[in-house]
Amino acid sequence: MTTILVIEDNLQNMYLMRFLLEGHGFTVLSATDGQEGIELASRMRPDCILLDIQLPKLDGYGVATALRADSTLNDTPIIAVTSYAMMGDREKALSCGATDYIEKPIDPAIFVDQIRKHLPMEPQSCREH
């Protein structure tokens, strides 16, 4: 089963992302600040990390930089999910280690597909005909 860590301090955003992801069969871990997110990622090794940029204790840029410094998380997709949508914000997130960037408010109709494209294909079950 694929595990996704959501690092998000806004409870409504957290609820929506959890609802959408769990509805598609993902296991969701959550952290509400940057430091907690780093600790949870290091301990649990999720398959993907969704990262808000505006976080308490350590912002998303610092979190992404710290996660990329951990060799065991080097290949883990980090997707910035943020309301920061000014010119240069996407580039800054990517330069700090994010794999991709999704602007808030998220679009529930395409959100899971935006995440899924960064995950390895899960093996299809074999069925006898």
N, C-alpha and C positions, 0 to 999 in steps of 0.2 A: 504494500500500500504506500502511496506517495504522501510524504509529509511536507507541509508548507508552514513556515514560521512567518507570522504576521507581526511586525513591529509597528504599532500604531497606538497613539495616546488618546485619540478620539473614540469614545465607546460606540457611537453610532456607526462610524466607519468600520470599526472592528467587527461589530455585529453583522453588517452587510457583507463584508468580505467573507467572514466565517460562514454565514448562511449560504452564500453562493458556492463556496468551495466545498463545504461538507455536502451540499446537495448534489455535487458531482463526484462524490466518493473520496475526496481528499481528507486526510487527517490534518487538523489545524492546531498548531501551537501558537500561543500569543504572548507578547511582551508589550508593556506600556511605556517603557522608556529605553533609551539607547543602551545603557549599561546592562540592563536586564536582557535585552535582545542579544547582545554579544555573548553573555554568559550562557543563555539558553542555546544559541546556535553552536557554541563550542561543545556543549555537553550532549546535545541531541542530534547534531549533524543532519539538519533537514535537507530535503531534496531541492528546496527553493525557498528564498527569503523575500518577502514583500516588505518594503522599507519606506516608512514615512520619512520626510526630511525634517520637518519641524517637530522635534521630540524634546522632552525634558532630559536633563542630565548630560546628554551627548547627542548632538544633532545627527541626522542621517548621513551627512557627509563624513563625519568622524566615525560613525558606525561602519559604513562601507569600507573606509580605509582600514579600520581595525580588522574587519572580517577578511579582507584580502591579505592581510599580514599573517593570517593563520593558514599555514600550508594545507591543512586538512579541509579547508573551505574554499580553496582556490578555484575549483571548478563548479562550485555551487552558484546557480543563477541568483543574482540579487536584482530585484526589480523595484525601482523607486516608484512609489505610488504617492503622488504629492499634488498639492494645489499650487506649488511654485511653478508658474507657467510663463515667467518673463523670459525675454531673450537671454540666452546663456545658461539658464537653469538646467536644461536638459544636458548640455555639454558638461557642466560642472558635476552633475550627478554621475555621468558616464566616466569622467576623468578620475573620480574618486573610487571607482570600482563597480559601479552599477552596470548590469548587463543590458538593462532596458529601462524605460521610463514611461509611466502611465499617468496622465493628468487626472486629477479629481475635478469634478465629481466623476466617479467611475461610471461606465455604461454597463449595467447589469446584463444586457443582451450579448455583449462581446467580451466581458471581463475574463471569464474562465478560459476562453480561447486565447486571449492575450497572454495568459500565464502558461497554458498548456504548450504553446510553441517553444518554450524554453525547457521543457521536461523531456527526458528520454521516452521513447515510445514504450508503452507497457506491452508485454507479450499478449497476443490474442489467445484466448483459450481454444483448445482443439476440440472440435465436436465431431462425433461420428455421424455419418449420414445414413 
